[in-house]
């Protein structure tokens, strides 16, 4: 499992808890509002685990006039 979080200490803590429970995990700091961070996260996951089976995005965002996956990075950064 790859644990990605804006807060690298939080990601490290979660990774430690997974390891303590017998699991395998790595952590990475990632700001999902920055495309380069997301690309690095995907590359790290594929390098470490071969593929991505499940992806959970728990970042907050709300704008009712557009679907999230149709918003450009510039629109996301500018807050509309």
Secondary structure, DSSP 4 states (H G I P E B T S, - for coil): -EEEESSHHHHHHHHHHHHHTT---EEEE--TTSHHHHHHHHHHHHHHHSS-S----------TTS-GGG--HHHHHHT-
